[in-house]
Amino acid sequence: MGKVAIETLGCKLNQADSLKMGDEFSGAGFSLVDTESECDIYIINTCTVTHVADRKGRQSIRRAKRNNPDSLVVVTGCYAEKDRNSLEKLAEVDLVVGNTQKSEIVNLALDELATRSFSTLEKSVGEHLSEGIQNANRAMLKIQEGCDQMCSYCIVPKVRGRERSVPVNDLIDQANDLHLRGYKEIVLTGTQLGSYGFEFDNTSLKTLLNGLITNTDIGRIRVSSVQPQEFSDELLDLWDSGRLCPHFHIPLQSGSDRILGLMRRRYDSKLFLESIEKVRSRVDKASITTDVIVGFPGETEEDFIATKSVCDLAKFSDMHVFKFSKRNGTIAAHLEDDVSYQVKTRRSRELITMGEKYFSDFRMKMDGSSENVLWETKSVSVGRSKFIYGLTENYVRVKGKYESLESDLEELVVKYDSLNPVGPMIACH
């Protein structure tokens, strides 16, 4: 039996791509195993949003080859699209497949295997997904890809291409198929979800969500990320259905209007805060998370203070903080990177500390509330006890005893853990 392991780095869009690649390898007769297992083919689906992401990709490549020196190491994803030549020079890399070639990855890997001798490789048509993937309760559903926004710091348009959407009916069919396979939640992923359907007549994100609510039975639908300027009253009305998870990832990037202009973002701090308020006023128990970049070229201390001020007003439930990383091929790459590493590090630490307080405060407000928890499939042993982890509808992590698990999806009272203020909440059966 041929074995394939897929390691996914980066965004939910990559996770959706990995799920599809897993299905395709399974259909070709391979079984999927976890990344620590010995395998014949090791797929590394990379990210390249920062230089740190590139480094993690190279580390994964080296680790894969150490696990099994005889394995075929295939690198795909955004790093592969951006810097194929550099990756092909790495001794541990056997095959590089860019984003534009992902649909051909099985055939390309088989062609590469045909030039080698793998004595342990046996193929059996019709083998299914491995237990760990087949029994997963959350699935990523890619609704569109590419971005036309051209933010000055972002490499994504270069490695993902122009915006293009998957037709509504195709997505409804995919969602129904995932439901039949046992998934309890789908996460709508893409590069620019708010632009969904622009190339089709009378089609938008609202159209898609309404179609999924009306024509599927999957219990939970989660929207991964929407820009602040893209929220309308009509769109938010759909959350009244009870099927859409009250979690909104709305990227801020900076609270300084001057820096937002240099970044080529399509909103200012006032519009951003108005969007936050609109969401909270319309959606009960709304959790709002965000991304923030520190140290963008030209960012002064005054600009940074403006960012902290907006964050304090927004009171996010969680924050993802990134130090500016120059990406060749972007507009910002031509700007002088004049914020020192030390300053970037200090600003990053300040925002992370603020984010941890918001994170703790949000969950403290949920203490004693009844929440719908979707459990993950793998248990974790701690001493003599086994625990399982899951997510509430508003994207708060919950920890429960494996022995008390009654179903994959449970209505439970959750308690704030004061001994671990940045850890998961505790499920009470």
Order of alpha helices (4+ residues) and beta strands (2+ residues): beta-alpha-beta-beta-alpha-beta-alpha-alpha-beta-alpha-alpha-beta-beta-alpha-beta-alpha-beta-alpha-beta-alpha-beta-alpha-alpha-beta-alpha-beta-alpha-beta-beta-beta-beta-beta
